[in-house]
Structure formats: structure tokens, C-alpha cells
Amino acid sequence: MATLSPGQLFLAFCGVLLAVAGFVVTVGNAVEKIAKVWKAAKAPNVTQDSRLDELEKWRKTVDTALARDLARFEAQDESERVTQRALLALLDHGIDGNNIEQMKRAKEVLQNHLIER
């Protein structure tokens, strides 16, 4: 077995130290590159998620407006039906002079509808 001089031991230690340092730097760079690729791969998801959040907020606003408009259309339809019934009662009365009870009911319905609005 050969013995190593202190200079040779120092050189061997420095070589091992440099090899370990090189390995650490290489692994560090590899991890950095992997992290960069991972972040770049996830970037479209982040952008897409923010767009989806904005679209969902917009959809809620539109749904609220549509519900309000639907209620308004339904109220207009009811008003139109009441008016048409009153007009029909007037026509019936004008044609034969009868149907006074029908006219009273139509008047009451129309009056209630106008008061409740």
C-alpha cells in the first residue's frame, strides 16, 4: 500500500471538494431550469383561471339583469291581460248592452291591478 504525502492528500481533498461543489452547482442549475419550465407550463392555467373568473363575474351580472328583465316582462304581460279583459267586457257591453256584472268584475280587476303596481 502506498502512502500519500500531505501535499497529495491536500490535492485529493481539493479534487473531491471541487467535484462536490460542481455537483451541487449542476444540481442547483438543473432544479432552477426545472422550476422555470414548470412555471412556464403553469402560466397558461393562471391566465386562463383569471379569464374564467372575470367571465363568471360577468355572467352573474348578466343573469341578474336577465332575471330583472324577465320580471318586468311578466309584469307587462299581466298588465296587458288585465287591459284586454277590460276591453273585452266593454265590447260585450257595447254589443248587447248586457254583461254589467262582467264589466264590474273587469273594472275591479283593473283597479286592483293599477293600485297594486
Backbone as XML, in Angstrom:
<?xml version="1.0"?>
<chain id="A" units="angstrom">
  <residue number="1" name="MET">
    <atom name="N" x="0.822" y="-1.149" z="0.000"/>
    <atom name="CA" x="0.000" y="0.000" z="0.000"/>
    <atom name="C" x="0.890" y="1.244" z="0.000"/>
  </residue>
  <residue number="2" name="ALA">
    <atom name="N" x="0.486" y="2.182" z="-0.848"/>
    <atom name="CA" x="1.314" y="3.377" z="-0.977"/>
    <atom name="C" x="0.823" y="4.434" z="-0.016"/>
  </residue>
  <residue number="3" name="THR">
    <atom name="N" x="1.721" y="5.164" z="0.518"/>
    <atom name="CA" x="1.358" y="6.248" z="1.418"/>
    <atom name="C" x="1.361" y="7.544" z="0.632"/>
  </residue>
  <residue number="4" name="LEU">
    <atom name="N" x="0.444" y="8.405" z="1.043"/>
    <atom name="CA" x="0.331" y="9.692" z="0.358"/>
    <atom name="C" x="0.958" y="10.780" z="1.203"/>
  </residue>
  <residue number="5" name="SER">
    <atom name="N" x="1.601" y="11.664" z="0.544"/>
    <atom name="CA" x="2.217" y="12.776" z="1.259"/>
    <atom name="C" x="1.128" y="13.796" z="1.604"/>
  </residue>
  <residue number="6" name="PRO">
    <atom name="N" x="1.404" y="14.701" z="2.530"/>
    <atom name="CA" x="0.398" y="15.715" z="2.871"/>
    <atom name="C" x="0.002" y="16.558" z="1.668"/>
  </residue>
  <residue number="7" name="GLY">
    <atom name="N" x="0.866" y="16.835" z="0.770"/>
    <atom name="CA" x="0.541" y="17.610" z="-0.435"/>
    <atom name="C" x="-0.425" y="16.846" z="-1.318"/>
  </residue>
  <residue number="8" name="GLN">
    <atom name="N" x="-0.175" y="15.536" z="-1.450"/>
    <atom name="CA" x="-1.056" y="14.714" z="-2.264"/>
    <atom name="C" x="-2.438" y="14.588" z="-1.605"/>
  </residue>
  <residue number="9" name="LEU">
    <atom name="N" x="-2.469" y="14.458" z="-0.281"/>
    <atom name="CA" x="-3.749" y="14.407" z="0.430"/>
    <atom name="C" x="-4.523" y="15.712" z="0.238"/>
  </residue>
  <residue number="10" name="PHE">
    <atom name="N" x="-3.795" y="16.817" z="0.312"/>
    <atom name="CA" x="-4.448" y="18.117" z="0.117"/>
    <atom name="C" x="-5.030" y="18.229" z="-1.283"/>
  </residue>
  <residue number="11" name="LEU">
    <atom name="N" x="-4.260" y="17.787" z="-2.282"/>
    <atom name="CA" x="-4.741" y="17.825" z="-3.672"/>
    <atom name="C" x="-5.945" y="16.900" z="-3.858"/>
  </residue>
  <residue number="12" name="ALA">
    <atom name="N" x="-5.933" y="15.738" z="-3.235"/>
    <atom name="CA" x="-7.055" y="14.808" z="-3.337"/>
    <atom name="C" x="-8.289" y="15.415" z="-2.672"/>
  </residue>
  <residue number="13" name="PHE">
    <atom name="N" x="-8.077" y="16.037" z="-1.505"/>
    <atom name="CA" x="-9.193" y="16.671" z="-0.802"/>
    <atom name="C" x="-9.771" y="17.809" z="-1.639"/>
  </residue>
  <residue number="14" name="CYS">
    <atom name="N" x="-8.897" y="18.614" z="-2.240"/>
    <atom name="CA" x="-9.354" y="19.715" z="-3.096"/>
    <atom name="C" x="-10.106" y="19.177" z="-4.311"/>
  </residue>
  <residue number="15" name="GLY">
    <atom name="N" x="-9.653" y="18.077" z="-4.869"/>
    <atom name="CA" x="-10.325" y="17.481" z="-6.025"/>
    <atom name="C" x="-11.725" y="17.000" z="-5.658"/>
  </residue>
  <residue number="16" name="VAL">
    <atom name="N" x="-11.829" y="16.323" z="-4.504"/>
    <atom name="CA" x="-13.138" y="15.851" z="-4.037"/>
    <atom name="C" x="-14.038" y="17.043" z="-3.750"/>
  </residue>
  <residue number="17" name="LEU">
    <atom name="N" x="-13.494" y="18.077" z="-3.090"/>
    <atom name="CA" x="-14.265" y="19.275" z="-2.766"/>
    <atom name="C" x="-14.762" y="19.949" z="-4.035"/>
  </residue>
  <residue number="18" name="LEU">
    <atom name="N" x="-13.919" y="20.061" z="-5.042"/>
    <atom name="CA" x="-14.325" y="20.653" z="-6.322"/>
    <atom name="C" x="-15.388" y="19.797" z="-7.016"/>
  </residue>
  <residue number="19" name="ALA">
    <atom name="N" x="-15.234" y="18.488" z="-6.922"/>
    <atom name="CA" x="-16.228" y="17.599" z="-7.540"/>
    <atom name="C" x="-17.585" y="17.764" z="-6.859"/>
  </residue>
  <residue number="20" name="VAL">
    <atom name="N" x="-17.592" y="17.820" z="-5.525"/>
    <atom name="CA" x="-18.849" y="18.008" z="-4.777"/>
    <atom name="C" x="-19.452" y="19.371" z="-5.103"/>
  </residue>
  <residue number="21" name="ALA">
    <atom name="N" x="-18.606" y="20.410" z="-5.130"/>
    <atom name="CA" x="-19.091" y="21.752" z="-5.457"/>
    <atom name="C" x="-19.661" y="21.779" z="-6.871"/>
  </residue>
  <residue number="22" name="GLY">
    <atom name="N" x="-19.005" y="21.150" z="-7.799"/>
    <atom name="CA" x="-19.513" y="21.083" z="-9.170"/>
    <atom name="C" x="-20.842" y="20.346" z="-9.228"/>
  </residue>
  <residue number="23" name="PHE">
    <atom name="N" x="-20.962" y="19.270" z="-8.456"/>
    <atom name="CA" x="-22.204" y="18.506" z="-8.416"/>
    <atom name="C" x="-23.346" y="19.358" z="-7.852"/>
  </residue>
  <residue number="24" name="VAL">
    <atom name="N" x="-23.051" y="20.109" z="-6.769"/>
    <atom name="CA" x="-24.072" y="20.965" z="-6.150"/>
    <atom name="C" x="-24.518" y="22.050" z="-7.130"/>
  </residue>
  <residue number="25" name="VAL">
    <atom name="N" x="-23.563" y="22.669" z="-7.818"/>
    <atom name="CA" x="-23.896" y="23.715" z="-8.787"/>
    <atom name="C" x="-24.718" y="23.130" z="-9.931"/>
  </residue>
  <residue number="26" name="THR">
    <atom name="N" x="-24.345" y="21.964" z="-10.421"/>
    <atom name="CA" x="-25.072" y="21.322" z="-11.516"/>
    <atom name="C" x="-26.503" y="20.984" z="-11.090"/>
  </residue>
  <residue number="27" name="VAL">
    <atom name="N" x="-26.645" y="20.406" z="-9.905"/>
    <atom name="CA" x="-27.994" y="20.065" z="-9.410"/>
    <atom name="C" x="-28.804" y="21.338" z="-9.201"/>
  </residue>
  <residue number="28" name="GLY">
    <atom name="N" x="-28.163" y="22.381" z="-8.652"/>
    <atom name="CA" x="-28.856" y="23.657" z="-8.438"/>
    <atom name="C" x="-29.361" y="24.248" z="-9.747"/>
  </residue>
  <residue number="29" name="ASN">
    <atom name="N" x="-28.515" y="24.224" z="-10.760"/>
    <atom name="CA" x="-28.924" y="24.736" z="-12.081"/>
    <atom name="C" x="-30.049" y="23.897" z="-12.669"/>
  </residue>
  <residue number="30" name="ALA">
    <atom name="N" x="-29.938" y="22.580" z="-12.504"/>
    <atom name="CA" x="-30.984" y="21.701" z="-13.027"/>
    <atom name="C" x="-32.312" y="21.985" z="-12.342"/>
  </residue>
  <residue number="31" name="VAL">
    <atom name="N" x="-32.306" y="22.155" z="-11.019"/>
    <atom name="CA" x="-33.533" y="22.465" z="-10.279"/>
    <atom name="C" x="-34.093" y="23.808" z="-10.726"/>
  </residue>
  <residue number="32" name="GLU">
    <atom name="N" x="-33.208" y="24.781" z="-10.933"/>
    <atom name="CA" x="-33.642" y="26.103" z="-11.392"/>
    <atom name="C" x="-34.314" y="26.005" z="-12.763"/>
  </residue>
  <residue number="33" name="LYS">
    <atom name="N" x="-33.710" y="25.242" z="-13.663"/>
    <atom name="CA" x="-34.295" y="25.082" z="-15.008"/>
    <atom name="C" x="-35.643" y="24.351" z="-14.947"/>
  </residue>
  <residue number="34" name="ILE">
    <atom name="N" x="-35.708" y="23.322" z="-14.117"/>
    <atom name="CA" x="-36.970" y="22.580" z="-13.978"/>
    <atom name="C" x="-38.057" y="23.497" z="-13.408"/>
  </residue>
  <residue number="35" name="ALA">
    <atom name="N" x="-37.705" y="24.307" z="-12.423"/>
    <atom name="CA" x="-38.664" y="25.238" z="-11.839"/>
    <atom name="C" x="-39.135" y="26.254" z="-12.874"/>
  </residue>
  <residue number="36" name="LYS">
    <atom name="N" x="-38.218" y="26.723" z="-13.691"/>
    <atom name="CA" x="-38.561" y="27.688" z="-14.740"/>
    <atom name="C" x="-39.510" y="27.068" z="-15.760"/>
  </residue>
  <residue number="37" name="VAL">
    <atom name="N" x="-39.218" y="25.834" z="-16.169"/>
    <atom name="CA" x="-40.083" y="25.135" z="-17.128"/>
    <atom name="C" x="-41.448" y="24.882" z="-16.501"/>
  </residue>
  <residue number="38" name="TRP">
    <atom name="N" x="-41.476" y="24.472" z="-15.238"/>
    <atom name="CA" x="-42.731" y="24.204" z="-14.538"/>
    <atom name="C" x="-43.589" y="25.474" z="-14.451"/>
  </residue>
  <residue number="39" name="LYS">
    <atom name="N" x="-42.944" y="26.594" z="-14.127"/>
    <atom name="CA" x="-43.674" y="27.862" z="-14.029"/>
    <atom name="C" x="-44.217" y="28.276" z="-15.398"/>
  </residue>
  <residue number="40" name="ALA">
    <atom name="N" x="-43.415" y="28.098" z="-16.429"/>
    <atom name="CA" x="-43.865" y="28.435" z="-17.784"/>
    <atom name="C" x="-45.013" y="27.532" z="-18.218"/>
  </residue>
  <residue number="41" name="ALA">
    <atom name="N" x="-44.977" y="26.275" z="-17.802"/>
    <atom name="CA" x="-46.048" y="25.348" z="-18.164"/>
    <atom name="C" x="-47.344" y="25.694" z="-17.446"/>
  </residue>
  <residue number="42" name="LYS">
    <atom name="N" x="-47.252" y="26.208" z="-16.219"/>
    <atom name="CA" x="-48.444" y="26.565" z="-15.458"/>
    <atom name="C" x="-48.973" y="27.950" z="-15.809"/>
  </residue>
  <residue number="43" name="ALA">
    <atom name="N" x="-48.208" y="28.772" z="-16.476"/>
    <atom name="CA" x="-48.605" y="30.143" z="-16.786"/>
    <atom name="C" x="-49.918" y="30.207" z="-17.561"/>
  </residue>
  <residue number="44" name="PRO">
    <atom name="N" x="-50.139" y="29.377" z="-18.587"/>
    <atom name="CA" x="-51.428" y="29.443" z="-19.274"/>
    <atom name="C" x="-52.603" y="29.152" z="-18.340"/>
  </residue>
  <residue number="45" name="ASN">
    <atom name="N" x="-52.424" y="28.263" z="-17.368"/>
    <atom name="CA" x="-53.501" y="27.962" z="-16.429"/>
    <atom name="C" x="-53.832" y="29.179" z="-15.568"/>
  </residue>
  <residue number="46" name="VAL">
    <atom name="N" x="-52.823" y="29.911" z="-15.136"/>
    <atom name="CA" x="-53.048" y="31.095" z="-14.322"/>
    <atom name="C" x="-53.806" y="32.135" z="-15.133"/>
  </residue>
  <residue number="47" name="THR">
    <atom name="N" x="-53.384" y="32.358" z="-16.365"/>
    <atom name="CA" x="-54.068" y="33.304" z="-17.245"/>
    <atom name="C" x="-55.493" y="32.849" z="-17.511"/>
  </residue>
  <residue number="48" name="GLN">
    <atom name="N" x="-55.652" y="31.593" z="-17.791"/>
    <atom name="CA" x="-56.975" y="31.040" z="-18.077"/>
    <atom name="C" x="-57.884" y="31.149" z="-16.846"/>
  </residue>
  <residue number="49" name="ASP">
    <atom name="N" x="-57.342" y="30.882" z="-15.674"/>
    <atom name="CA" x="-58.136" y="30.985" z="-14.456"/>
    <atom name="C" x="-58.620" y="32.411" z="-14.222"/>
  </residue>
  <residue number="50" name="SER">
    <atom name="N" x="-57.758" y="33.385" z="-14.449"/>
    <atom name="CA" x="-58.177" y="34.777" z="-14.250"/>
    <atom name="C" x="-59.245" y="35.164" z="-15.273"/>
  </residue>
  <residue number="51" name="ARG">
    <atom name="N" x="-59.097" y="34.697" z="-16.508"/>
    <atom name="CA" x="-60.134" y="34.966" z="-17.524"/>
    <atom name="C" x="-61.456" y="34.320" z="-17.146"/>
  </residue>
  <residue number="52" name="LEU">
    <atom name="N" x="-61.398" y="33.096" z="-16.640"/>
    <atom name="CA" x="-62.625" y="32.407" z="-16.226"/>
    <atom name="C" x="-63.290" y="33.122" z="-15.058"/>
  </residue>
  <residue number="53" name="ASP">
    <atom name="N" x="-62.493" y="33.632" z="-14.127"/>
    <atom name="CA" x="-63.059" y="34.382" z="-13.004"/>
    <atom name="C" x="-63.788" y="35.628" z="-13.495"/>
  </residue>
  <residue number="54" name="GLU">
    <atom name="N" x="-63.184" y="36.334" z="-14.438"/>
    <atom name="CA" x="-63.817" y="37.525" z="-14.999"/>
    <atom name="C" x="-65.104" y="37.155" z="-15.741"/>
  </residue>
  <residue number="55" name="LEU">
    <atom name="N" x="-65.079" y="36.064" z="-16.502"/>
    <atom name="CA" x="-66.278" y="35.630" z="-17.226"/>
    <atom name="C" x="-67.395" y="35.214" z="-16.270"/>
  </residue>
  <residue number="56" name="GLU">
    <atom name="N" x="-67.052" y="34.557" z="-15.184"/>
    <atom name="CA" x="-68.073" y="34.172" z="-14.212"/>
    <atom name="C" x="-68.692" y="35.392" z="-13.543"/>
  </residue>
  <residue number="57" name="LYS">
    <atom name="N" x="-67.866" y="36.395" z="-13.251"/>
    <atom name="CA" x="-68.390" y="37.632" z="-12.667"/>
    <atom name="C" x="-69.326" y="38.323" z="-13.658"/>
  </residue>
  <residue number="58" name="TRP">
    <atom name="N" x="-68.940" y="38.348" z="-14.928"/>
    <atom name="CA" x="-69.770" y="38.958" z="-15.967"/>
    <atom name="C" x="-71.076" y="38.182" z="-16.126"/>
  </residue>
  <residue number="59" name="ARG">
    <atom name="N" x="-71.009" y="36.844" z="-16.059"/>
    <atom name="CA" x="-72.197" y="36.011" z="-16.201"/>
    <atom name="C" x="-73.182" y="36.273" z="-15.067"/>
  </residue>
  <residue number="60" name="LYS">
    <atom name="N" x="-72.682" y="36.462" z="-13.855"/>
    <atom name="CA" x="-73.569" y="36.770" z="-12.734"/>
    <atom name="C" x="-74.278" y="38.096" z="-12.956"/>
  </residue>
  <residue number="61" name="THR">
    <atom name="N" x="-73.547" y="39.082" z="-13.476"/>
    <atom name="CA" x="-74.152" y="40.376" z="-13.764"/>
    <atom name="C" x="-75.238" y="40.229" z="-14.821"/>
  </residue>
  <residue number="62" name="VAL">
    <atom name="N" x="-74.951" y="39.466" z="-15.869"/>
    <atom name="CA" x="-75.922" y="39.262" z="-16.937"/>
    <atom name="C" x="-77.128" y="38.480" z="-16.428"/>
  </residue>
  <residue number="63" name="ASP">
    <atom name="N" x="-76.906" y="37.458" z="-15.607"/>
    <atom name="CA" x="-78.019" y="36.685" z="-15.044"/>
    <atom name="C" x="-78.930" y="37.563" z="-14.198"/>
  </residue>
  <residue number="64" name="THR">
    <atom name="N" x="-78.340" y="38.458" z="-13.420"/>
    <atom name="CA" x="-79.134" y="39.381" z="-12.608"/>
    <atom name="C" x="-79.976" y="40.289" z="-13.497"/>
  </residue>
  <residue number="65" name="ALA">
    <atom name="N" x="-79.358" y="40.819" z="-14.545"/>
    <atom name="CA" x="-80.089" y="41.701" z="-15.460"/>
    <atom name="C" x="-81.200" y="40.939" z="-16.178"/>
  </residue>
  <residue number="66" name="LEU">
    <atom name="N" x="-80.922" y="39.707" z="-16.584"/>
    <atom name="CA" x="-81.948" y="38.915" z="-17.264"/>
    <atom name="C" x="-83.113" y="38.591" z="-16.339"/>
  </residue>
  <residue number="67" name="ALA">
    <atom name="N" x="-82.829" y="38.274" z="-15.100"/>
    <atom name="CA" x="-83.905" y="37.991" z="-14.142"/>
    <atom name="C" x="-84.769" y="39.228" z="-13.914"/>
  </residue>
  <residue number="68" name="ARG">
    <atom name="N" x="-84.118" y="40.386" z="-13.816"/>
    <atom name="CA" x="-84.863" y="41.643" z="-13.642"/>
    <atom name="C" x="-85.729" y="41.928" z="-14.862"/>
  </residue>
  <residue number="69" name="ASP">
    <atom name="N" x="-85.162" y="41.724" z="-16.051"/>
    <atom name="CA" x="-85.924" y="41.960" z="-17.272"/>
    <atom name="C" x="-87.085" y="40.978" z="-17.409"/>
  </residue>
  <residue number="70" name="LEU">
    <atom name="N" x="-86.869" y="39.715" z="-17.033"/>
    <atom name="CA" x="-87.936" y="38.724" z="-17.098"/>
    <atom name="C" x="-89.086" y="39.115" z="-16.181"/>
  </residue>
  <residue number="71" name="ALA">
    <atom name="N" x="-88.776" y="39.577" z="-14.980"/>
    <atom name="CA" x="-89.824" y="40.019" z="-14.054"/>
    <atom name="C" x="-90.594" y="41.197" z="-14.642"/>
  </residue>
  <residue number="72" name="ARG">
    <atom name="N" x="-89.879" y="42.094" z="-15.284"/>
    <atom name="CA" x="-90.537" y="43.254" z="-15.891"/>
    <atom name="C" x="-91.434" y="42.825" z="-17.050"/>
  </residue>
  <residue number="73" name="PHE">
    <atom name="N" x="-90.973" y="41.891" z="-17.876"/>
    <atom name="CA" x="-91.800" y="41.394" z="-18.982"/>
    <atom name="C" x="-93.041" y="40.673" z="-18.460"/>
  </residue>
  <residue number="74" name="GLU">
    <atom name="N" x="-92.873" y="39.901" z="-17.394"/>
    <atom name="CA" x="-94.028" y="39.208" z="-16.823"/>
    <atom name="C" x="-95.044" y="40.201" z="-16.284"/>
  </residue>
  <residue number="75" name="ALA">
    <atom name="N" x="-94.580" y="41.278" z="-15.664"/>
    <atom name="CA" x="-95.489" y="42.318" z="-15.165"/>
    <atom name="C" x="-96.200" y="42.997" z="-16.330"/>
  </residue>
  <residue number="76" name="GLN">
    <atom name="N" x="-95.492" y="43.241" z="-17.420"/>
    <atom name="CA" x="-96.120" y="43.843" z="-18.596"/>
    <atom name="C" x="-97.158" y="42.905" z="-19.197"/>
  </residue>
  <residue number="77" name="ASP">
    <atom name="N" x="-96.857" y="41.614" z="-19.233"/>
    <atom name="CA" x="-97.820" y="40.638" z="-19.742"/>
    <atom name="C" x="-99.089" y="40.631" z="-18.906"/>
  </residue>
  <residue number="78" name="GLU">
    <atom name="N" x="-98.934" y="40.666" z="-17.595"/>
    <atom name="CA" x="-100.105" y="40.686" z="-16.713"/>
    <atom name="C" x="-100.926" y="41.946" z="-16.934"/>
  </residue>
  <residue number="79" name="SER">
    <atom name="N" x="-100.251" y="43.090" z="-17.075"/>
    <atom name="CA" x="-100.960" y="44.351" z="-17.345"/>
    <atom name="C" x="-101.729" y="44.267" z="-18.648"/>
  </residue>
  <residue number="80" name="GLU">
    <atom name="N" x="-101.115" y="43.685" z="-19.625"/>
    <atom name="CA" x="-101.763" y="43.550" z="-20.931"/>
    <atom name="C" x="-102.996" y="42.648" z="-20.845"/>
  </residue>
  <residue number="81" name="ARG">
    <atom name="N" x="-102.894" y="41.533" z="-20.082"/>
    <atom name="CA" x="-104.039" y="40.630" z="-19.926"/>
    <atom name="C" x="-105.204" y="41.335" z="-19.229"/>
  </residue>
  <residue number="82" name="VAL">
    <atom name="N" x="-104.900" y="42.113" z="-18.182"/>
    <atom name="CA" x="-105.952" y="42.833" z="-17.456"/>
    <atom name="C" x="-106.615" y="43.846" z="-18.383"/>
  </residue>
  <residue number="83" name="THR">
    <atom name="N" x="-105.818" y="44.561" z="-19.138"/>
    <atom name="CA" x="-106.356" y="45.549" z="-20.065"/>
    <atom name="C" x="-107.218" y="44.879" z="-21.136"/>
  </residue>
  <residue number="84" name="GLN">
    <atom name="N" x="-106.762" y="43.746" z="-21.639"/>
    <atom name="CA" x="-107.527" y="43.036" z="-22.668"/>
    <atom name="C" x="-108.863" y="42.533" z="-22.121"/>
  </residue>
  <residue number="85" name="ARG">
    <atom name="N" x="-108.874" y="42.054" z="-20.871"/>
    <atom name="CA" x="-110.139" y="41.603" z="-20.261"/>
    <atom name="C" x="-111.114" y="42.773" z="-20.119"/>
  </residue>
  <residue number="86" name="ALA">
    <atom name="N" x="-110.597" y="43.921" z="-19.693"/>
    <atom name="CA" x="-111.458" y="45.102" z="-19.559"/>
    <atom name="C" x="-111.997" y="45.533" z="-20.912"/>
  </residue>
  <residue number="87" name="LEU">
    <atom name="N" x="-111.163" y="45.487" z="-21.932"/>
    <atom name="CA" x="-111.598" y="45.844" z="-23.283"/>
    <atom name="C" x="-112.657" y="44.868" z="-23.783"/>
  </residue>
  <residue number="88" name="LEU">
    <atom name="N" x="-112.475" y="43.605" z="-23.511"/>
    <atom name="CA" x="-113.450" y="42.592" z="-23.908"/>
    <atom name="C" x="-114.787" y="42.830" z="-23.210"/>
  </residue>
  <residue number="89" name="ALA">
    <atom name="N" x="-114.766" y="43.178" z="-21.936"/>
    <atom name="CA" x="-116.005" y="43.473" z="-21.211"/>
    <atom name="C" x="-116.705" y="44.682" z="-21.819"/>
  </residue>
  <residue number="90" name="LEU">
    <atom name="N" x="-115.918" y="45.706" z="-22.186"/>
    <atom name="CA" x="-116.508" y="46.886" z="-22.837"/>
    <atom name="C" x="-117.135" y="46.527" z="-24.178"/>
  </residue>
  <residue number="91" name="LEU">
    <atom name="N" x="-116.465" y="45.704" z="-24.942"/>
    <atom name="CA" x="-117.008" y="45.285" z="-26.237"/>
    <atom name="C" x="-118.296" y="44.487" z="-26.064"/>
  </residue>
  <residue number="92" name="ASP">
    <atom name="N" x="-118.291" y="43.548" z="-25.121"/>
    <atom name="CA" x="-119.512" y="42.771" z="-24.859"/>
    <atom name="C" x="-120.661" y="43.682" z="-24.461"/>
  </residue>
  <residue number="93" name="HIS">
    <atom name="N" x="-120.391" y="44.632" z="-23.596"/>
    <atom name="CA" x="-121.443" y="45.549" z="-23.152"/>
    <atom name="C" x="-121.898" y="46.448" z="-24.302"/>
  </residue>
  <residue number="94" name="GLY">
    <atom name="N" x="-120.976" y="46.877" z="-25.104"/>
    <atom name="CA" x="-121.327" y="47.749" z="-26.227"/>
    <atom name="C" x="-122.152" y="47.035" z="-27.277"/>
  </residue>
  <residue number="95" name="ILE">
    <atom name="N" x="-121.923" y="45.742" z="-27.452"/>
    <atom name="CA" x="-122.646" y="44.987" z="-28.476"/>
    <atom name="C" x="-124.093" y="44.741" z="-28.052"/>
  </residue>
  <residue number="96" name="ASP">
    <atom name="N" x="-124.300" y="44.251" z="-26.828"/>
    <atom name="CA" x="-125.673" y="43.886" z="-26.469"/>
    <atom name="C" x="-126.213" y="44.633" z="-25.250"/>
  </residue>
  <residue number="97" name="GLY">
    <atom name="N" x="-125.431" y="45.497" z="-24.643"/>
    <atom name="CA" x="-125.904" y="46.289" z="-23.510"/>
    <atom name="C" x="-126.008" y="45.506" z="-22.219"/>
  </residue>
  <residue number="98" name="ASN">
    <atom name="N" x="-125.699" y="44.258" z="-22.229"/>
    <atom name="CA" x="-125.769" y="43.433" z="-21.028"/>
    <atom name="C" x="-124.372" y="43.296" z="-20.422"/>
  </residue>
  <residue number="99" name="ASN">
    <atom name="N" x="-124.190" y="42.247" z="-19.668"/>
    <atom name="CA" x="-122.900" y="41.912" z="-19.063"/>
    <atom name="C" x="-122.396" y="43.000" z="-18.124"/>
  </residue>
  <residue number="100" name="ILE">
    <atom name="N" x="-123.304" y="43.596" z="-17.369"/>
    <atom name="CA" x="-122.911" y="44.628" z="-16.412"/>
    <atom name="C" x="-122.030" y="44.011" z="-15.317"/>
  </residue>
  <residue number="101" name="GLU">
    <atom name="N" x="-122.361" y="42.806" z="-14.884"/>
    <atom name="CA" x="-121.558" y="42.131" z="-13.865"/>
    <atom name="C" x="-120.140" y="41.872" z="-14.369"/>
  </residue>
  <residue number="102" name="GLN">
    <atom name="N" x="-120.028" y="41.485" z="-15.630"/>
    <atom name="CA" x="-118.700" y="41.251" z="-16.224"/>
    <atom name="C" x="-117.906" y="42.547" z="-16.235"/>
  </residue>
  <residue number="103" name="MET">
    <atom name="N" x="-118.578" y="43.669" z="-16.547"/>
    <atom name="CA" x="-117.897" y="44.969" z="-16.566"/>
    <atom name="C" x="-117.465" y="45.366" z="-15.160"/>
  </residue>
  <residue number="104" name="LYS">
    <atom name="N" x="-118.294" y="45.067" z="-14.157"/>
    <atom name="CA" x="-117.933" y="45.394" z="-12.777"/>
    <atom name="C" x="-116.715" y="44.587" z="-12.338"/>
  </residue>
  <residue number="105" name="ARG">
    <atom name="N" x="-116.695" y="43.299" z="-12.687"/>
    <atom name="CA" x="-115.540" y="42.458" z="-12.337"/>
    <atom name="C" x="-114.276" y="42.953" z="-13.046"/>
  </residue>
  <residue number="106" name="ALA">
    <atom name="N" x="-114.425" y="43.288" z="-14.334"/>
    <atom name="CA" x="-113.265" y="43.766" z="-15.097"/>
    <atom name="C" x="-112.752" y="45.081" z="-14.513"/>
  </residue>
  <residue number="107" name="LYS">
    <atom name="N" x="-113.678" y="45.951" z="-14.104"/>
    <atom name="CA" x="-113.283" y="47.225" z="-13.504"/>
    <atom name="C" x="-112.538" y="46.985" z="-12.194"/>
  </residue>
  <residue number="108" name="GLU">
    <atom name="N" x="-113.066" y="46.075" z="-11.388"/>
    <atom name="CA" x="-112.433" y="45.773" z="-10.105"/>
    <atom name="C" x="-111.033" y="45.192" z="-10.293"/>
  </residue>
  <residue number="109" name="VAL">
    <atom name="N" x="-110.894" y="44.270" z="-11.244"/>
    <atom name="CA" x="-109.583" y="43.668" z="-11.516"/>
    <atom name="C" x="-108.610" y="44.726" z="-12.011"/>
  </residue>
  <residue number="110" name="LEU">
    <atom name="N" x="-109.069" y="45.562" z="-12.938"/>
    <atom name="CA" x="-108.205" y="46.617" z="-13.479"/>
    <atom name="C" x="-107.823" y="47.613" z="-12.384"/>
  </residue>
  <residue number="111" name="GLN">
    <atom name="N" x="-108.765" y="47.970" z="-11.563"/>
    <atom name="CA" x="-108.493" y="48.914" z="-10.485"/>
    <atom name="C" x="-107.490" y="48.321" z="-9.491"/>
  </residue>
  <residue number="112" name="ASN">
    <atom name="N" x="-107.685" y="47.074" z="-9.099"/>
    <atom name="CA" x="-106.736" y="46.423" z="-8.184"/>
    <atom name="C" x="-105.346" y="46.336" z="-8.801"/>
  </residue>
  <residue number="113" name="HIS">
    <atom name="N" x="-105.310" y="46.010" z="-10.090"/>
    <atom name="CA" x="-104.016" y="45.904" z="-10.757"/>
    <atom name="C" x="-103.286" y="47.250" z="-10.771"/>
  </residue>
  <residue number="114" name="LEU">
    <atom name="N" x="-104.011" y="48.304" z="-11.065"/>
    <atom name="CA" x="-103.379" y="49.631" z="-11.122"/>
    <atom name="C" x="-102.961" y="50.108" z="-9.723"/>
  </residue>
  <residue number="115" name="ILE">
    <atom name="N" x="-103.719" y="49.762" z="-8.719"/>
    <atom name="CA" x="-103.374" y="50.170" z="-7.357"/>
    <atom name="C" x="-102.165" y="49.391" z="-6.843"/>
  </residue>
  <residue number="116" name="GLU">
    <atom name="N" x="-102.099" y="48.092" z="-7.139"/>
    <atom name="CA" x="-101.015" y="47.254" z="-6.633"/>
    <atom name="C" x="-99.683" y="47.539" z="-7.299"/>
  </residue>
  <residue number="117" name="ARG">
    <atom name="N" x="-99.692" y="48.116" z="-8.439"/>
    <atom name="CA" x="-98.435" y="48.406" z="-9.139"/>
    <atom name="C" x="-97.765" y="49.480" z="-8.399"/>
  </residue>
</chain>
